Amino acid sequence: MNMLPFTRPTLDEEELEAVSEVLKSGWITSGPRVIELEKELASYVGGGVDVRLFNSATAALEAILIARDIGPGDEVIVPAMSFVATANVVVRTGATPVFVDVELESRNITAQAISEAITPRTRAVMPVHFAGAPVDMDPIHALAAEHDLLVFEDAAQAIGTRYKGRQIGSSGNPVAFSFHPNKNMTTIEGGAVASDDSELIKRLESIRFHGISRDESGEMGVEAWGGKMNLPDVNATIGLAQLRKLDGFNARRRKLAEHYFKRMPSHPALVLPADAPGHSWHMFCVCLDFHSLGMSREDVLDTFKAREIMLGMHYPAIHLFSLYRRLGYGPGSFPVAEQIGEQTFTLPLFPAMTIADVDRVAYVFQRLLA
Ligand SMILES: Cc1ncc(COP(=O)(O)O)c(C=O)c1O
C-alpha cells in the first residue's frame, strides 16, 4: 500500500513544458507571464477586479495593510483559528491583532463575534475563509460600513470558493490568495491580491517592488517604501497551467469531500466540517475528542500511520503562541479555537486521490469509534 499524504500538488507535463519554455526564453523573473496570469485571474474572479501577483499570500496581505496605512495604534480583528500568518502580518505593520473566536464546524468568524471586539481603535477586520469554506460576508460588510472599518479577506485557502454564487475576490475589497503547493492551485510559492480600487492597485505595484513608480514618460520615482515581493515568470507560467485546471481540481475535491460525508461515522467524539454551497474543499478537517477514547494525539496519528495514512494539523490556536500571549491572551480566551487546536486532524484530500482512498481513511475512523 502507498503512503497517503494529507495533500499533494497535481503537476504534469503541461507545467513542465511551460517552465522549460520560460527558462529557455531568457526572461525568467517577473515579465509577460506575470501580466498574463494577472489578467487570467482577474477574469476568473470576475466582478471587474484587477489582480496583482506577489511571491506569497503573506507578502500580499502585508502589502494590503501597508497600502491602507495600517500601523501603530490601529487594531485589526482576526480569527484566533487560522494559520499564524494571518496575525503575523498585522504585527509586522506595528498594529495590534485583536482575536475573535470561530464557529466549531465552519471554523469561520461571524459578524456577531466581530461586533463584540470592536473598539475605537479598530481600523479593519480580516476574515479568513478557513479550508475553503466561505465566510458569511454580507453581515460583516454591513457591520464594517456601520463602524467605518476596512475589510481585507485572507482567502489564502479559498481560490475558487464562491459566496452566494460569486467568486471570493469579486467583492471589490482587497482579497489575498495563496498559491503555496498545498493550495487548490499552485505557483510553488506565490500569492495575489484582487481589488477593484485602481489607486490601491497602483500602491500595491510599488510596494511589491522597491517603492518604484513610473510617470507617463517612464521616469522612475520612489515616493514611499517598497519591498521585494514580486513573483517570477517561472512561477507565473505554472499558475497559468494550474488555473486552467482549477475548476476541475475543485470539482474533484468536492466529490471526495462528499464521499467522506457518506463514509465517516457519526459519533459524539467526532465533529465533521460544515458543508456550504461554494466550498472549495481546500481541506477536510475534523475534530476528534481522543481523550474521551482513552487516546493521545500521538496514538491517533500512529494508528493512521500504521495504515500508511498521514494526517495534517491545521492549526494550533494563534493566541496561544508566546508572541500572542504577550498581548494578554491565554488558555480560556477563545474556547472554540482552543478545542480545534487540540483536537483537529486534517484528512487526506487532493485531486489525484481515489474514492477508495477516502474509504481507506474513513474505515480507520469507523474502527476507532466502533
Ligand atoms: C489562512 C492563511 N493565511 C495566510 C497564509 C500564507 O500564505 P503563503 O504561504 O502564500 O504566504 C496561509 C498559508 O497557508 C494561510 O493558510
The ligand as an ORCA input file, in Angstrom:
! r2SCAN-3c Opt
* xyz 0 1
  C      -5.079     31.388      6.179
  C      -3.708     31.616      5.623
  N      -3.231     32.877      5.534
  C      -2.037     33.133      5.010
  C      -1.222     32.126      4.544
  C       0.112     32.441      3.981
  O       0.222     32.034      2.650
  P       1.645     31.961      1.939
  O       2.271     30.675      2.349
  O       1.349     32.015      0.467
  O       2.412     33.145      2.391
  C      -1.664     30.799      4.600
  C      -0.829     29.694      4.129
  O      -1.048     28.551      4.427
  C      -2.934     30.539      5.148
  O      -3.401     29.292      5.232
*
